[in-house]
């Protein structure tokens, strides 16, 4: 038979003698400290391995600002921006077509997404670069030229990256549009707005809260995927370091140079993505997340703040 625990009466304080102060004992999380020490030890071992490796760090520092490397980084950024622009604009159009009641538009959009998401981007780059095997000349009536002269490495890279990205952006935009309550569209139609104005003024501004975060991730992913265009002889960052390392045989040093540049570019745009997400999150029910500067201030303020429990500082 289970016994109920007995509750002893709390003795009343003696006259004139205040009750004893409560002594708060913080809970110790030993597992957190052990895991933190293990992670720091692994990171230290990794850093030490690179420091003691046969890497000429002077060469790394020298080539970080080398003209060919800087130009390659600029071309990487340029091809990423243009490809992403094509992907976003065409992706939005494909998303609207996919949601259209017109079966032809919907089928064409579905087929486009099916093809470009179902084949590797490297294969698509080579297909565009070798398009002259299918079309020897480009004849638009007002313009005619050899396809080999038209399909330069830059144009092949732009088409390969941009059209591939459009397929992914179409699904992201479609998910964002579907996330907006259908009642918003019905209310806009009741006010006399047509389909196009409803999409531009009502649906898309609300859908941006869902579209922006994955779009930022796609941009950062595109920045790294652009390294594949070295295979079709477009001299971006990765090909620039590969060309230099093939001459001076400083393979690891130049790979580290490219790594630093990719990290710089992705970090800058990650910060931009963060503030863009904050902008489009305005008006939502959720509170605005603190900025990194606000987090630092909060952490510094927590050290100065003294919590009191029962009049005793803990």
N, C-alpha and C positions, 0 to 999 in steps of 0.2 A: 504494500500500500504506500502510495507516494505521500510524503509529508510536505506540508506547506511550510515554507521558510518563516521563521518567527521574526517579527519586527520589534526590536528593542526600542523602547521610548527614548527619544533624544533628550538628554538632561538639559534642563533649563539653565541659562547662564546665572551665575551667582550675582547677587546684588552688587552693583558697582564695578563688576569685572567684565569687560567686553569679551565677546567670543574670540577665539583664536583666529588669526588670519589664515585664509585658504592658500595653500602652497600648491601652485600648478606645476605639474611635472610633465614636460613635453614628451610626446611619444617618439621613441627613437626608431627610425626606419633603417635598420642595418642592411637590408637587401639593396636599398638605393645606393648606399655608400659603397658596398662591395661591387655592384655593377658599374658604378661611376669610376672606381679605381681600375677595374678591369678594362673599361673602354679607354681610359686615359693611357694605361700601360700599352695597349695595342696601338694606339695612335702614336705614342712616343717611339715604339719599336719600328713602326712604318717610316716615320720621319727620319729616325736614325739610320735605317737601311738605305734611304735615298741619299742622306748626307754622306755616308761612308761608301756609297756605290761609285763606280768608275764613271762619274759624270762631271764634266767640266762646267761648273756653274758660271764661270766667267764668260763662256760662250753663250750660255743662256741669257745672261744679262746684256751681252753685246747685241744679240739678234732680236731682242724684244722690240727695239725701235728701228730695226733695219728697214730700209725703204721698201724692199720687196715684200717683207712681212706685213708692214703697215698697209701697203696697197692691196695685198691679199685680204686683209681683214676688212678693208673698206669695200672691196668687191663682194665679200661674203655678206656684209650688211646690206649692200645695194640689191643683190639678187634675192635676198631674203625679204626685203621690204616690197619689191615689185611682185614677187611670187605670192606673198601673203595678200597683197592688194587684189591680185587676180582671184585668188582663192576665196576671199571674203565676198567680193562683189558677185562672182559667178556662183558661189555657194548659196548666197541669199536668194538669187534668182532660181536656182535649182530647188531650194526648199519650198518656195512659193509654188513652183511648178508641181512638185511632188504632192502638195496639199490641194492642188487644183481639182475641181470636179471634172475637168476635161480629161478623158482617158488617154488622149494622145500625149498631152503635156506631161501627165503623171507617168506614163510609160517611158517616155524619153528620159525624164529625170531619173527614174529608177534604173534604166539601162546604163546611163552615164555613171551613176554611183556604183552600180554593180561592177562595171568594167574597171574603173580607176581605183576602186578599193580592193579589187580582187587580183591585181597584178602588182608586183614590186615596183617601187619608184625607180630603181636602177634599170630595170627592163624598159620602163617607159622613156627614160632618158636616152637609151640606146635606140629605141624605136624612132624618136624624133630626130636624133642625130644622123641616123641612116635612112631618113625618109627619101633620099634621092634614089634608092633602089626601087622604090615604088613609083615615085613621080620624078622623072628626070628634070623637068622644067616646071616652074610656077608661072601659070598664065592666068592673070586676072582681067584680061582685056586691056586695061589701061597700063598694066605692068607685066613684064615678062622677063624672066631671068632663070639661070641655071639653079636648081635646087641646092647644089653644093655651095653656091655663093650666098644663097638666101639663108640656109639653115646653118648659121654660125654656132660655135659652142655656146655663146651667150643666149641666143634665141632658143636653142635646144634645151638649155638649162632652165630658162624662164618658162617655157611651155611644159616641160616635164615636171617641174616643181609646182607651178601654179595650177595646172589642170588637175594634178593629183590632189593638191590641197583642197580644191573646190569640192571634191567628193566628200571629204571629211567635214568641211565647213557646212555643207548642205545638211548633213545629219545633225550637227550641232545647232544650226539655225532652226531646223524643223522641231527639235526638242524644245527650244526656247519658245517658239510660237505656240506649240501645243501646251506649254505650261501656263499660258494666259487663260484665265477663265473665259469660257465661251459667252458668258453673259455680257462681257465687255464688248464683244463684237455685236451682239444683239442690240445692246443699248445704243451703240454708235449707228447702227442701221436704222434704229427707231428715230434717231435725230436727223436722219436724212443723209448720212455719209455713205458714199459708195465704197466698194471693196478696196480700191487702191488707197483712198484717204484713211479708211479705217486701219489698214495695215501700217501706213506710215505714221499716223498720229496716235493711235491707240495701242495696237498690238506690239509693234516693234519696240517702242520705248520701254514697255514693261518686260518684254522678252529679253532685253539686253542684260538684265540682272542674271539671267541664266546663261546667256550666250558669252558674255565677257570672260568669265574665268576659264572655260575650256579653250576659248580663242587665244587667250594669253599663253596657255600651255602649248597650243599648236604653233604659235609664233616662235617660242623658245625651241620647240622641237624642230621647226623648219630651219632655225639658225644652225642647228647641228646637222640636220639632214643635208644641208647645202654642201657639206663636204663630199657628198657622192659625185658632184658634178666634175670633180677632178678626173673622173674616168673618161669624160668626153672633152678633155683638154681645156677646160675653162680654169683659168689661173685664179682661184680663190685662195683662202688662207691655207688650207691643207695642201693644195698643189704647190703653193709658194714654198712652204717649208720642205716639201718632198724634193723640189728642184734644188734647193740649196743643200740639203743633206746628201743628195746624190753626188754633189761636187766635193764637199769638205768631209764627208763620211761621219759627221756629227749627228747621227740618227736620233739618239735619245735626247740630245740637247735641243734639237729643233722640234721634236715632238712635244717636249715640255714647253717650248715657246708657244706652239699652237694651243696647247692646253691652257696656258695662262690667258691668251687672248680670248679663247672661247668662254672661259670663266668670267672674264671682265664683261664681255658683251651680254652674256646671259644674266649676270647679276644686275647690270644696269636696267635691262628690260624687265626683270623680275620686280624690281622696285617700282618701275612705271606701271606694271600690271596691278600691283597692290593698290596704288592710289587710284587707278582707273576703276577698280572694283569698288572702292569706297565711294567714288562719285556716283556710280550707278546703283549703289545700295541705299542712297538717300530716299527717304519716304517709306521704307519698308518697316515692318513691325519690329524688326530686330535692331538692337542698339548698334551704333557704329563701332567696329573694332578699333582698338587703340592703335595709333601709328607707332612705328619703332621708337621714335623720339619720346612719345608719351609713355611707352613701356619703360624706357630707361629712367625717366623722371619718376615714375611710380616706384621703381625698384630703389632708387636713391631715397625717395621719401619714406619708404618702409623702414629703412635703417634708422631714420631720425624719429619715427613715430614710436611712442612707448605705449604698449597696451597695459591696462590696469584691470586686474580682477580682484575685487574685494579690497581695493586700495593698495595693492601690492604690485609692483612692476615685475612683469615676467618676460 
